[in-house]
Amino acid sequence: MILYEHPSSGNCLKARVMLDQVGADYTRVELDLFAGATRTPEHFARNPDGRIPVLELDSGAFLAESGAILLHLAEGTEFLPADPLLRAQVHAWMFFEQNQVEANIGVARFLAVSGRAASVPEVFADRRRRGRDALATLERGLGDRDFVVGDAYTVADLALYGYVHVADDAGVSLAEHPAVAAWVQRVAALPGFEEPLAPMPPHARDRTL
């Protein structure tokens, strides 16, 4: 398999970790999304939306969207429950992650670390506010649980971790949510999480994600 990705992307981190956790044999191909490498005809053939990560399967088929990649790789493993209700709860948290976490904390983080926050202060403030709300939701969902679904780590935890663990970069304090902060440390201690997000390159200021 081939993973088309960029090491500064939280969505790509999710795919890398899952590939490592299931013991997949794969090659990484870095595409500089900040230099337009994901907006070429070649990459549009992999993903019509032109984003990463994209996983090229051994069959030659392409699979886009981090959540879809996680679910595909986790099928039949301990990381995706067989019980229909638990599986639906995994999906629910993954939908929440894309709608509330990635869309707010992920965007706020990009604005902050790329130096663009000052140019769109109202947008930045709104994304941070919504990001804090997302962490409050996760705090309530966790309660005194170790993981978000059932009694064990699942792809839902991995999906959420991608941008929650760097919430401080976005100006959204993890310390205000102790259950979430403890959960981040718990997840980060699992195998596969050894490689952190890379810093965004200087030319990230010149392009959007």
N, C-alpha and C positions, 0 to 999 in steps of 0.2 A: 504494500500500500504506500501511497504518497500523500503526505499532508502538506498542503499549500497554506502558509501561515506567516505571521510576523511575531517575533518574541515579545513585543510590547503590548500585545492585545490580550485582554482578559478572556475573550471568547476563544482565542487560539490556545491559551493556556489550558482551558477545560479539555479541549480535544487531545492535547499532548498528554495530559495526566491520565485520561481514560485509556488512551492507547498503551501507555506504560503499565497501567494497572491490570489490563487484560492480557499483558504479555504479547502484544502485537508486534509483528515484524514490519517496520515501516521506515520510510525515508522522509526527511523534512526538507521542503523547498521554501526558502524565505522569499516572499514577495514584498517589495517596499511599497506599501500602500500609500505612503506619504510622497512618493515620487511617481505615482500614477500607474504602478505595475499591475494593479487590480482592475484597471479600466481599459485594458487592451482587448482586441478581438480574441486573442488566445485564451485569456482568462474568462471572458464572457462566455466562451464555449464550455467552460467548466461550471460556471455559475452565472446565469443570465442577470443576476442582480449585482455581479461584480464585487462581491465581498469575500472575506476570508473569516474563518477557515473553510477550506474545501478538502474533502478526503476523496482521493482517487482509489477506488477499490481494486482488488486484484483482477476483477472481471473487466476493468476499464471504465466502469460506471463512476459517475461523480456524485458526491453527496455533500450538499451545502447546509449551512445553519448548524451552529454548535449544538443546539438541543437535539436535532435529528441525528447528528454524529454520535452524541453520547448514547442515545437510546439504541441506535443500531449496534454499537460496539458492546453495550451492556446486555443485550438480549441473551438470555440463557445463562447469565452469570449471577453472582451474589449481589451485584450492584443494582439490579432491577427486580423488584419483588414479583413473584408469580401470582400472588393473591390479587384479584381484580381491584379490590378497594384500595389496597396499599399502592398498587400501580397507578391508579387514578390519582391518588394523593401525590405521588411523585410528579405526575404530569402537571397537577395544579400548581405545585411549587415552581416548576420549571416555567410555566406560563407567567406566573407572578414575577419571576426573575427577569424575564425579558421585558415585561410591561412596566415594572416598577423599579427594579434594581439597575439593570443595564441601561435603561432609558434615562435614568436620572443620575445615579451615582457614576455610572460609566461616562455619561456626557459631561457632568460637572468635573470629573477628574481630568478628562481631556482638555476642557477649557482652562483648568487650573495649571496643569503641568506644561501645556503648550503656550502659556502666557497670553491666552485670549480672553480670560475672564473679565479683565478690565474693560474690554471693548464691548461686551454685552452684559453689563451688570445685572439687569433685570432678569435675563435668561439664566444667568449663573445663580442668582439668589433663588429663583424658582426651582431650579433643578436640585439645589442643596436642600431646600425645604422639603421637596418631595422625596429626596433621598433619606432625610431623617425620618419621614413618615414610613418609608419602606423598612428601615431598620427597626422602627417601633413595632411594625407588623411582625417581622421576623422574631423579635424579642418575645412577643406574645405567643407566637407559634411554637417557639422552642420551650418556653416555660422552664421546667427542670429536666427536660429531655436532653440526651446527648446528641441526637441527630434529628432531622426534621420529620422523617417518616419512620414509623416502626421503632425498632430497637437498634438498628444498625445503619451504617453509612450507605448511602445510595447515590445515584447520579443526581438526585435533587440537591444534595449537599454540595456536590462538585459544581453544579450549575450556579448555585447561589454564591459559592466561594469566589468565583472568578472576579467579581467586582466588589463584593462586600469586604474582602480582606484588604483592599486598598482604599476603603472609604475615607480614611484620614487624608489621603492625597487630594480628595475632593472637598475637604473642609467639613466633612460629615464625621463627627467624632464617634469612634467605636466605644470609647470609654463611657459614654452615656448609656450604653446598652450592654450591661455586664454579661448577660446570657449569650448574646451574640459574640462578644469579645472572647469568651471562654470557648465557644463553639469554633471560632476561627482557629484558635490555637489547637483544638482537638483535631480538626480536619487537617491542618497543616502538618501535624505529626505523623500522618498516615503515609505509607509508601507512595511514591509517585509525585510528591509535592516538593522535591528537592530543588527544582529550578524556578526561581522567582521571575516575575515580569521584568523584562529589560527596560531601561529608561527609554523614553521616546527620543528619537534623534532630533538634532537641532532644526532640521528642515520640516519637522512636524508642524511648525508654526504656519507653514505656507499652504497646508492642505487640511481638509476635514477628513474625519475617519470614514 
